[in-house]
Amino acid sequence: MDSRTFSALAEPNRLRIMELLRDRPRSVNEVAVELDLRQPQASKHLTTLSRAGLVAARREAQQRIYSVQPEPFEALRAWSDTFEQGWRDRLGRLDSHLDRLQHPRPIPTTKETS
């Protein structure tokens, strides 16, 4: 898991840009207008996202069109999946504990001998 992914997505405007690009590729100007950013701000954020490998740009005439790159998100999903088994184990233990609380086993009594 590349920590640059988290670092790039931690900034609110970059996260909003990723959410916008999720729908379809867009130019820098479209991103700026849609998110009410100045063009240089949008460009700077897109550069950061590009360096993190989250987006790629292609030239189309005088514009750069940005699109989401799936690989970092696949790595993020694989990394987060490693936590799933741990949570399943914990929830399974909790379920067993709650079951024991709801259905306690009788405690064996010892008989006194005379």
N, C-alpha and C positions, 0 to 999 in steps of 0.2 A: 504494500500500500504506500503510495507516494504522498508524503505530507504536503506537497505543493497543492494537491487537490483540495485539502481542507483549508489551507491558507487562502487560496484563490476564492473559494466559495464562502469564506467567513465574512467578506465585505458585502453588505446588503445590496449595493448596486450591481455587483457582479452576480450575485445570486438571482436578482431580478432579470438580468440579461440572460442568464442560463434558462430561466423559466420562459422568457420570451422566445429564445432560439429553439426551445423544445418543440414549438409548433411548426416552425419552418426556418430555413436560412434567411438571413436579413443582412442588409448593408449597414455600415456604420451610421449613416444618416437616419435610416429607419429606426435603429435602436435608440439613437439620440432623441428623435421626435417622440417615439412611443413611450420612453421612460422620462421624458422631460429633462434631458441632460444636454449640456453643451457638447458639440461634436468632439472637441479635444478630450473631454472627460470620457465619453463613450469609447473613443479610440484607445485611450490609455487603459481602460478596464478590459477591453477586448484583447489588447496586447498582453496583459497579465494572464488572462484566461488562455490565450494561445500558448504562452510560455509554459503554462501548467499542463498543456496538452488537452485541455477541455474543449477547445474549439479549433477549427482550421479555417483559413481564409483562401478564397480563390478570387482571381481578378476577373472582372466582367466589365469591359470597357474601362472607364475611369473609377469604378467602384471596387471595393473589396467586399465580398459576400462571405459572411461568417456562418458556420454550421457547427452543430454539436458533434463531438467525437465520442463514440461509444466506449472505447477501451478504458478510459479512466473510471467510467461509471460501472463497467463490468468488474474492474478491480475493487472498487468501493463495495459493490454488492458481495463479492467473494469474501472480502475482509469482514463485512458486517455479518455474513452468514456464519462465521466462526463463533460468533457469540450466541447464535440460535441454539446450538446443542446444550450449551451451559444453562440457558434459560429453560429449556425443556426439562433438563435434569432437575433443576431447582423447583420448577412447578410440579413435577412428578413427586418429588419429596414432600412438597407442601400438600399435595392431594392425599398422599398416604398419611401424613400427619393429621390432616382434618378428618380423614376416614376413621383413624384410630380414636380421635376425640369424640366423634359421633357414635361410634360402636366400640366402646371400651370392652376389653376382654376381662372376664371375671378374674379377680386375684385369688389364687389358690390359698386356702386356709390350712394352717397346720393343726393337726389334732393333737391334743395333749394326751399323753399316756398316763395312766394311773398306776 
